[in-house]
Amino acid sequence: MAVFSLSTPTWNHSSTFPSHSHASPHLPSNSARYQNRCFSKTRVASSHANPKILKSNRRSKYGQPLSPYDSDDVSADDWFSDHEFPDVKLSEADRQRLKLKSGTNKGQGNRHIEKSLDVKSSNPGPNFNTRQGRSAVKNGGYTVEKIDRDTSSLGLSSVNSKDKATGNSGKSRFRQLSEEIDLDERYFPLLDYLTTFGLKESHFIQMYERHMPSLQINVESAEERLEYLLSVGVKHKDIRKIILRQPQILEYTVENNLKSHVAFLRGLGIPESRIGQIIAATPSLFSYSVENSLKPTVKYLLDEIGIQEKDLSKVVQLSPQILVQRIDNSWNTRLSFLMKELGAPRHSIVKMVRKHPQLLHYSIEDGLLPRINFLRSIGMRNPDILKVLTSLTQVFSLSLEGNLKPKYMYLINELRNEVHSLTKYPTYLSLSLDQRIRPRHRFLVSLKKAPKGPFPLSSFVPTDECFCQQWGTSVDKYLDFRQRLLLKDFAKKYEKR
């Protein structure tokens, strides 16, 4: 198959709010220049993006940590939750079966692992091949820069140079485990190395049950592969999660696998600062052939779906899983559904995919249709629904009961506004009810500045600084009010339990 070239596009990670988002006539008078400046700074950071991937860690200069945007996706800086792979709790029966005693780790203290710089992998040690017959990498010229890692927080025992040389530490720590999972002592150094990333005996059991050959690799090869991942931007804290999700990654050689896949991501225009995050989110990427799987998927996105080449980087960053999942059938079924259900033209659906590629993975029966029916139930017609979904495709990811319905009820009952206002300000649906909508509304009510008629949705759009300046108050005063309101609401929820 011919290799197609992909240019490196540049793009903005946030969408500027549309130019029609001007202040309501109910707002205090301000110069047009001031209003444009205020609204031009407004960024809808998550209204068109999966916050798992592009969730911003920025804070205002006042230090408020609460995001003003809503999403029912897992909120985590690295796209997957620490709870995805909780430590396995061994019952007493399991401990007896595994012959593990509670005092195994007794006396463990701090440990600092130092790796020399410019370590070459030309001699990776004995080649302990896996079932698949993958051999250890033999790279005569590849240099890996080793980085000192302080692993004192892991509670690992101090290992002196004699123990390292003789392997006594590994033998004493892992002998009982090896009896249960039938692991040769020559692989103890690998286990010892993996503990520096936070893996424990319970994790090794998971790895053994999921993919036993991943524990039958010489430690030099594993070090080279994981150090390479660290060198391209994978965070040290994410290595454990990656290994537990894709233990086969320990078998993938740098020269024959890892480098080519990283080069593929760079060819799509993925910024260097994002490559590590892409790998952490989709470590199974390395199990797919670049030529026979990944490039054909990209070609399908370009030729069949109609994603423009300049948008490829954005689409992949929003949903890295799109590279490793079947999208031909999902695209055709969702295209037909949206065209039939809403009368949506093809270019509008392509726009939805470009803004929120997760759309290709949502169930029609449980995801798309219920949210379309909800918008119909509150009085929207198909053209209005299409306008909202094209502007804010993230609506498909929001919970009906925990998100959309409460915001609609607040819009009607508290803000005394109408449904048609959502077609002008669909961003309202992406904003947090608890962290932005209710606090700003209640704050203006407390100041007796809230309009008597419909509350202007435009007041929820600007930054805290612009919002407070428009209404003639201070940010500190607003943040103090919001904090007290959040604590009060939390206390009420706690009392109901």
C-alpha positions as CSV (number, residue, x, y, z in Angstrom):
1,M,0.0,0.0,0.0
2,A,1.4,3.4,-0.9
3,V,2.3,5.6,2.0
4,F,0.5,8.9,1.9
5,S,2.1,12.0,3.3
6,L,0.4,13.9,6.1
7,S,1.2,17.5,6.6
8,T,1.6,19.0,10.1
9,P,-1.5,21.1,10.9
10,T,-1.7,23.7,13.6
11,W,-4.8,24.3,15.5
12,N,-6.2,26.0,18.5
13,H,-7.2,23.7,21.5
14,S,-10.2,25.9,22.3
15,S,-13.1,27.3,20.4
16,T,-13.8,31.0,20.6
17,F,-17.4,31.7,21.5
18,P,-19.3,32.9,18.4
19,S,-19.4,36.5,17.7
20,H,-23.1,36.8,18.4
21,S,-22.4,36.3,22.1
22,H,-22.9,39.9,23.0
23,A,-24.1,41.1,26.4
24,S,-27.8,41.3,27.0
25,P,-29.5,44.7,27.0
26,H,-30.2,44.0,30.6
27,L,-26.5,44.3,31.5
28,P,-25.0,47.5,32.8
29,S,-23.9,49.8,30.0
30,N,-20.3,49.3,28.8
31,S,-18.4,50.5,25.8
32,A,-18.5,48.2,22.7
33,R,-14.7,48.0,22.8
34,Y,-14.8,46.7,26.4
35,Q,-17.5,44.1,25.6
36,N,-15.6,42.8,22.6
37,R,-12.5,42.6,24.6
38,C,-14.2,40.7,27.4
39,F,-16.0,38.2,25.1
40,S,-13.1,37.7,22.8
41,K,-11.2,36.2,25.7
42,T,-14.0,33.7,26.4
43,R,-13.0,30.1,25.6
44,V,-15.3,27.2,25.6
45,A,-12.6,24.8,26.6
46,S,-14.8,21.7,26.8
47,S,-17.9,22.4,24.9
48,H,-16.5,20.8,21.8
49,A,-13.9,18.5,23.3
50,N,-13.7,15.5,25.3
51,P,-12.2,16.7,28.6
52,K,-10.5,13.4,29.0
53,I,-8.1,14.5,26.3
54,L,-8.0,18.2,26.3
55,K,-9.1,19.1,29.8
56,S,-7.3,22.3,30.7
57,N,-5.4,22.5,33.9
58,R,-5.4,26.3,33.8
59,R,-6.6,28.3,36.8
60,S,-7.5,32.0,36.9
61,K,-5.2,34.4,38.5
62,Y,-7.4,34.1,41.6
63,G,-6.6,30.4,41.8
64,Q,-10.1,28.9,41.6
65,P,-9.7,25.2,40.9
66,L,-13.2,24.4,39.7
67,S,-13.9,24.0,36.0
68,P,-16.9,25.9,34.8
69,Y,-17.7,23.2,32.3
70,D,-19.6,20.0,32.5
71,S,-18.9,16.6,31.2
72,D,-20.0,13.1,32.2
73,D,-16.7,11.7,31.0
74,V,-14.1,10.8,33.6
75,S,-12.2,13.9,34.7
76,A,-8.5,13.1,34.8
77,D,-5.4,14.9,33.6
78,D,-4.3,11.8,31.9
79,W,-7.5,10.6,30.4
80,F,-8.1,7.6,32.5
81,S,-8.9,7.3,36.2
82,D,-6.6,5.9,38.8
83,H,-9.5,3.7,39.8
84,E,-9.5,1.9,36.5
85,F,-6.9,-0.5,37.9
86,P,-7.3,-0.5,41.7
87,D,-5.0,-2.6,43.8
88,V,-6.2,-6.1,44.1
89,K,-7.2,-6.9,47.7
90,L,-6.2,-10.4,48.7
91,S,-8.4,-12.2,51.1
92,E,-7.0,-14.4,53.9
93,A,-7.8,-17.4,51.8
94,D,-6.0,-16.0,48.9
95,R,-3.0,-15.2,51.1
96,Q,-2.9,-18.8,52.3
97,R,-3.2,-20.0,48.7
98,L,-0.5,-17.7,47.5
99,K,1.5,-18.3,50.7
100,L,1.8,-14.5,51.1
101,K,2.1,-13.2,54.6
102,S,1.2,-9.8,55.8
103,G,4.8,-9.2,56.9
104,T,6.3,-9.7,53.5
105,N,6.9,-6.0,53.1
106,K,7.8,-5.3,56.7
107,G,10.7,-3.1,57.2
108,Q,10.6,-1.6,53.8
109,G,11.9,1.9,53.7
110,N,12.9,4.4,51.1
111,R,14.8,3.6,47.9
112,H,16.4,5.8,45.3
113,I,17.1,4.3,41.9
114,E,19.9,5.9,39.9
115,K,20.5,5.1,36.3
116,S,23.6,6.1,34.5
117,L,23.4,8.5,31.5
118,D,23.9,7.4,27.9
119,V,23.3,3.7,28.5
120,K,23.3,1.7,25.3
121,S,21.3,-1.4,24.7
122,S,23.6,-3.2,22.3
123,N,23.8,-6.0,24.8
124,P,20.4,-6.5,26.3
125,G,21.3,-9.7,28.0
126,P,20.0,-13.2,27.5
127,N,17.2,-13.4,25.1
128,F,14.3,-14.9,27.0
129,N,11.8,-15.1,24.1
130,T,8.0,-15.0,24.6
131,R,5.4,-17.3,23.3
132,Q,5.0,-15.2,20.3
133,G,8.7,-15.6,19.5
134,R,9.5,-11.9,19.8
135,S,13.1,-11.6,20.6
136,A,14.8,-8.9,22.7
137,V,15.9,-5.8,20.9
138,K,19.5,-5.9,19.6
139,N,20.2,-2.3,18.7
140,G,23.8,-1.4,18.2
141,G,23.4,2.4,18.1
142,Y,20.3,3.4,20.0
143,T,21.1,5.5,23.1
144,V,18.6,5.9,25.9
145,E,19.0,8.7,28.4
146,K,18.3,7.3,31.8
147,I,16.7,9.6,34.3
148,D,17.1,9.4,38.1
149,R,13.7,8.6,39.7
150,D,12.9,9.2,43.3
151,T,10.7,6.3,44.3
152,S,10.7,7.0,48.0
153,S,6.9,7.3,48.0
154,L,6.6,3.7,46.8
155,G,7.7,2.4,50.2
156,L,10.3,0.1,48.6
157,S,13.1,-1.5,50.6
158,S,16.6,-0.2,50.5
159,V,18.8,-2.4,48.3
160,N,22.5,-2.2,48.6
161,S,25.0,-2.9,45.8
162,K,25.7,-6.4,47.0
163,D,22.0,-7.3,46.9
164,K,21.8,-5.9,43.4
165,A,24.8,-7.8,42.3
166,T,23.7,-11.1,43.7
167,G,19.9,-10.7,43.2
168,N,19.3,-11.6,46.9
169,S,16.8,-8.8,47.3
170,G,14.6,-9.9,44.4
171,K,14.8,-13.6,45.5
172,S,13.7,-12.8,49.0
173,R,10.9,-10.5,47.8
174,F,9.4,-12.6,45.0
175,R,10.2,-16.2,45.8
176,Q,6.7,-16.9,47.3
177,L,5.0,-15.1,44.4
178,S,7.1,-17.2,41.9
179,E,5.9,-20.4,43.4
180,E,2.3,-19.4,42.8
181,I,2.7,-18.2,39.2
182,D,5.6,-20.5,38.3
183,L,8.0,-17.7,37.5
184,D,11.7,-18.4,37.0
185,E,14.2,-16.6,39.3
186,R,16.0,-15.1,36.3
187,Y,13.0,-12.7,35.9
188,F,13.1,-11.4,39.4
189,P,15.2,-8.3,38.3
190,L,12.3,-7.4,36.0
191,L,9.8,-7.5,38.8
192,D,12.2,-5.5,41.0
193,Y,12.5,-2.8,38.2
194,L,8.7,-2.7,37.6
195,T,8.1,-1.9,41.3
196,T,9.8,1.4,40.7
197,F,6.7,2.4,38.7
198,G,4.4,1.4,41.5
199,L,3.5,-2.2,40.5
200,K,2.9,-4.6,43.3
201,E,2.6,-8.3,43.7
202,S,-1.1,-8.1,43.0
203,H,-0.4,-6.4,39.8
204,F,2.0,-9.0,38.7
205,I,-0.7,-11.6,39.2
206,Q,-3.0,-9.6,37.0
207,M,-0.2,-9.4,34.3
208,Y,0.4,-13.1,34.6
209,E,-3.3,-14.0,34.1
210,R,-3.7,-11.5,31.3
211,H,-0.5,-12.0,29.4
212,M,2.0,-14.3,31.0
213,P,4.9,-13.7,28.5
214,S,5.1,-10.1,29.6
215,L,6.8,-11.3,32.8
216,Q,9.3,-13.4,30.9
217,I,11.5,-10.6,29.6
218,N,15.0,-9.6,30.6
219,V,15.2,-6.5,32.6
220,E,17.6,-4.7,30.2
221,S,15.1,-4.9,27.4
222,A,12.2,-3.7,29.6
223,E,14.3,-0.8,30.8
224,E,15.1,0.3,27.3
225,R,11.5,0.2,26.1
226,L,10.0,2.0,29.1
227,E,12.8,4.6,29.1
228,Y,12.0,5.3,25.5
229,L,8.3,5.9,26.3
230,L,9.4,8.3,29.0
231,S,11.7,10.1,26.5
232,V,8.8,10.8,24.2
233,G,6.6,12.3,26.9
234,V,4.9,9.5,28.8
235,K,4.6,10.4,32.4
236,H,6.3,8.2,35.0
237,K,3.1,7.8,36.9
238,D,1.3,6.6,33.8
239,I,3.7,3.6,33.1
240,R,1.9,1.4,35.7
241,K,-1.5,2.1,34.1
242,I,-0.1,1.5,30.6
243,I,1.4,-1.9,31.6
244,L,-1.7,-3.0,33.3
245,R,-3.8,-2.2,30.3
246,Q,-1.3,-3.4,27.7
247,P,1.3,-5.7,29.3
248,Q,2.4,-6.7,25.8
249,I,4.1,-3.3,25.6
250,L,7.0,-4.8,27.5
251,E,7.6,-7.0,24.5
252,Y,7.6,-4.3,21.8
253,T,11.1,-3.4,20.7
254,V,12.1,0.2,20.3
255,E,13.5,-0.1,16.7
256,N,10.9,-2.4,15.2
257,N,7.8,-1.1,16.9
258,L,7.8,1.9,19.3
259,K,9.8,4.3,17.1
260,S,7.7,3.6,14.0
261,H,4.4,4.2,15.9
262,V,5.7,7.4,17.4
263,A,6.8,8.6,14.0
264,F,3.3,7.8,12.7
265,L,1.8,10.1,15.4
266,R,4.2,12.8,14.5
267,G,3.3,12.5,10.9
268,L,-0.3,13.2,11.8
269,G,0.8,16.5,13.2
270,I,0.5,15.5,16.9
271,P,2.5,18.0,18.9
272,E,5.4,16.6,20.9
273,S,3.8,17.7,24.1
274,R,0.8,15.5,23.3
275,I,2.4,12.3,22.1
276,G,2.9,10.9,25.6
277,Q,-0.8,11.5,26.4
278,I,-1.9,9.8,23.2
279,I,0.2,6.7,24.2
280,A,-1.2,6.8,27.8
281,A,-4.7,6.9,26.5
282,T,-4.4,4.2,23.9
283,P,-1.4,1.9,24.6
284,S,-3.0,-0.7,22.4
285,L,-1.9,1.5,19.5
286,F,1.4,-0.4,19.4
287,S,-0.3,-3.7,18.7
288,Y,-1.6,-2.4,15.4
289,S,0.5,-2.4,12.2
290,V,1.2,1.1,11.0
291,E,1.0,0.1,7.3
292,N,-1.8,-2.4,7.4
293,S,-4.1,-0.9,10.0
294,L,-3.3,2.6,11.2
295,K,-2.7,4.3,7.9
296,P,-5.8,2.7,6.3
297,T,-7.8,4.0,9.2
298,V,-6.5,7.5,8.6
299,K,-7.2,7.2,4.9
300,Y,-10.8,6.2,5.7
301,L,-11.2,9.3,7.9
302,L,-9.9,11.5,5.0
303,D,-11.5,9.8,2.0
304,E,-14.8,8.3,3.2
305,I,-15.8,10.5,6.2
306,G,-14.5,13.7,4.8
307,I,-12.2,14.9,7.6
308,Q,-9.8,17.4,6.2
309,E,-6.1,16.7,6.5
310,K,-5.5,19.9,8.6
311,D,-8.0,18.6,11.1
312,L,-6.5,15.1,11.6
313,S,-4.3,16.1,14.5
314,K,-7.3,17.6,16.3
315,V,-9.5,14.6,15.7
316,V,-6.9,12.1,17.0
317,Q,-6.2,14.2,20.1
318,L,-9.9,14.4,20.9
319,S,-10.3,10.7,20.5
320,P,-7.1,8.6,20.1
321,Q,-9.2,5.4,20.2
322,I,-10.5,6.3,16.8
323,L,-7.2,4.9,15.4
324,V,-7.7,1.4,16.9
325,Q,-11.5,0.9,16.5
326,R,-13.6,-0.1,13.5
327,I,-15.1,3.1,12.2
328,D,-16.4,2.0,8.8
329,N,-19.6,0.5,10.1
330,S,-20.1,3.0,12.9
331,W,-19.8,5.9,10.5
332,N,-22.3,4.5,8.0
333,T,-24.9,3.7,10.6
334,R,-24.6,7.0,12.4
335,L,-24.6,8.9,9.1
336,S,-27.8,7.2,8.0
337,F,-29.4,7.6,11.4
338,L,-28.8,11.4,11.7
339,M,-29.7,12.1,8.1
340,K,-33.0,10.2,8.5
341,E,-33.8,11.3,12.1
342,L,-32.9,15.0,11.8
343,G,-32.7,15.6,8.1
344,A,-29.1,16.5,8.7
345,P,-26.9,17.2,5.6
346,R,-23.7,15.2,5.3
347,H,-21.5,18.2,5.9
348,S,-23.2,18.9,9.2
349,I,-22.6,15.4,10.4
350,V,-18.9,15.6,9.3
351,K,-18.7,18.8,11.4
352,M,-20.1,16.9,14.4
353,V,-17.5,14.2,14.0
354,R,-14.7,16.8,13.7
355,K,-15.7,18.5,16.9
356,H,-16.6,15.4,18.8
357,P,-15.2,12.2,17.2
358,Q,-16.5,10.1,20.1
359,L,-19.8,10.4,18.3
360,L,-18.7,7.4,16.2
361,H,-18.6,5.3,19.3
362,Y,-21.9,6.3,21.0
363,S,-24.8,3.8,20.9
364,I,-27.7,5.0,18.7
365,E,-30.3,3.4,21.0
366,D,-28.8,4.4,24.3
367,G,-26.8,7.5,23.4
368,L,-27.9,9.5,20.4
369,L,-31.7,8.9,20.2
370,P,-32.5,9.5,23.9
371,R,-30.8,12.9,23.8
372,I,-32.5,13.9,20.5
373,N,-35.8,12.9,22.0
374,F,-35.1,15.0,25.1
375,L,-34.5,18.1,23.0
376,R,-37.8,17.4,21.2
377,S,-39.6,16.9,24.5
378,I,-38.7,20.4,25.6
379,G,-40.1,22.0,22.5
380,M,-37.3,22.0,20.0
381,R,-37.9,21.2,16.3
382,N,-35.4,19.3,14.1
383,P,-33.7,22.4,12.7
384,D,-33.2,23.8,16.2
385,I,-31.9,20.4,17.4
386,L,-29.5,20.2,14.5
387,K,-28.2,23.7,15.2
388,V,-27.5,22.9,18.8
389,L,-25.9,19.5,18.1
390,T,-23.7,21.0,15.3
391,S,-22.5,23.7,17.6
392,L,-22.3,21.6,20.7
393,T,-21.9,17.9,19.8
394,Q,-20.8,17.2,23.3
395,V,-24.5,17.2,24.3
396,F,-24.4,13.5,23.3
397,S,-21.9,12.8,26.1
398,L,-24.0,14.5,28.8
399,S,-26.2,12.6,31.2
400,L,-29.9,13.2,30.9
401,E,-30.9,12.8,34.5
402,G,-27.8,14.3,36.1
403,N,-27.0,17.1,33.6
404,L,-29.4,18.1,30.8
405,K,-32.7,17.8,32.7
406,P,-31.5,19.8,35.8
407,K,-30.1,22.6,33.5
408,Y,-33.4,22.8,31.6
409,M,-35.4,23.0,34.8
410,Y,-33.2,25.7,36.1
411,L,-33.4,27.6,32.8
412,I,-37.3,27.6,33.0
413,N,-38.0,27.8,36.7
414,E,-35.2,30.0,38.1
415,L,-33.8,32.0,35.1
416,R,-37.3,32.4,33.7
417,N,-35.9,32.0,30.2
418,E,-37.2,30.1,27.2
419,V,-36.1,27.1,25.3
420,H,-35.3,29.0,22.1
421,S,-32.5,30.8,23.9
422,L,-30.6,27.6,23.8
423,T,-30.3,27.8,20.0
424,K,-28.5,31.1,20.5
425,Y,-26.5,30.0,23.5
426,P,-26.0,26.2,23.3
427,T,-22.9,26.6,25.4
428,Y,-25.3,26.9,28.4
429,L,-25.7,23.2,28.3
430,S,-22.0,22.6,28.6
431,L,-21.5,24.9,31.6
432,S,-21.5,23.5,35.2
433,L,-24.8,24.1,37.0
434,D,-23.1,24.1,40.4
435,Q,-19.9,25.8,39.6
436,R,-21.0,28.6,37.2
437,I,-24.7,28.9,36.3
438,R,-26.3,28.8,39.8
439,P,-23.5,30.8,41.6
440,R,-23.6,33.7,39.0
441,H,-27.4,33.8,39.1
442,R,-27.6,33.7,42.9
443,F,-24.8,36.2,43.2
444,L,-26.6,38.8,41.1
445,V,-29.9,38.1,42.9
446,S,-28.1,38.7,46.3
447,L,-26.8,42.1,44.9
448,K,-30.3,42.9,43.7
449,K,-28.9,43.3,40.2
450,A,-30.6,40.4,38.5
451,P,-33.1,41.5,35.8
452,K,-36.8,41.0,36.5
453,G,-37.4,39.4,33.2
454,P,-35.6,36.5,31.6
455,F,-32.1,36.2,33.0
456,P,-29.5,36.8,30.1
457,L,-27.6,33.6,29.3
458,S,-24.8,35.8,28.0
459,S,-23.9,36.5,31.6
460,F,-22.7,32.9,32.0
461,V,-20.3,33.1,29.1
462,P,-17.4,35.5,30.0
463,T,-14.6,34.8,32.4
464,D,-15.1,35.6,36.1
465,E,-13.1,38.8,35.7
466,C,-15.2,40.1,32.8
467,F,-18.4,39.0,34.5
468,C,-17.6,40.9,37.7
469,Q,-16.5,44.0,35.8
470,Q,-19.7,44.1,33.8
471,W,-21.8,44.0,36.9
472,G,-19.7,46.4,38.9
473,T,-18.4,44.1,41.6
474,S,-15.1,42.4,42.5
475,V,-13.9,39.0,41.7
476,D,-12.9,38.3,45.3
477,K,-16.4,39.1,46.4
478,Y,-17.9,36.8,43.8
479,L,-15.5,33.9,44.6
480,D,-16.2,34.2,48.3
481,F,-20.0,34.0,47.6
482,R,-19.5,31.0,45.3
483,Q,-17.4,29.2,47.9
484,R,-20.0,29.7,50.6
485,L,-22.8,28.6,48.2
486,L,-20.9,25.4,47.3
487,L,-20.3,24.6,50.9
488,K,-24.0,25.2,51.7
489,D,-25.1,22.9,48.9
490,F,-22.7,20.3,49.9
491,A,-24.0,20.3,53.5
492,K,-27.5,19.9,52.2
493,K,-26.6,16.9,50.1
494,Y,-24.7,15.4,53.1
495,E,-27.7,15.8,55.4
496,K,-29.9,13.9,53.0
497,R,-27.7,10.8,53.2
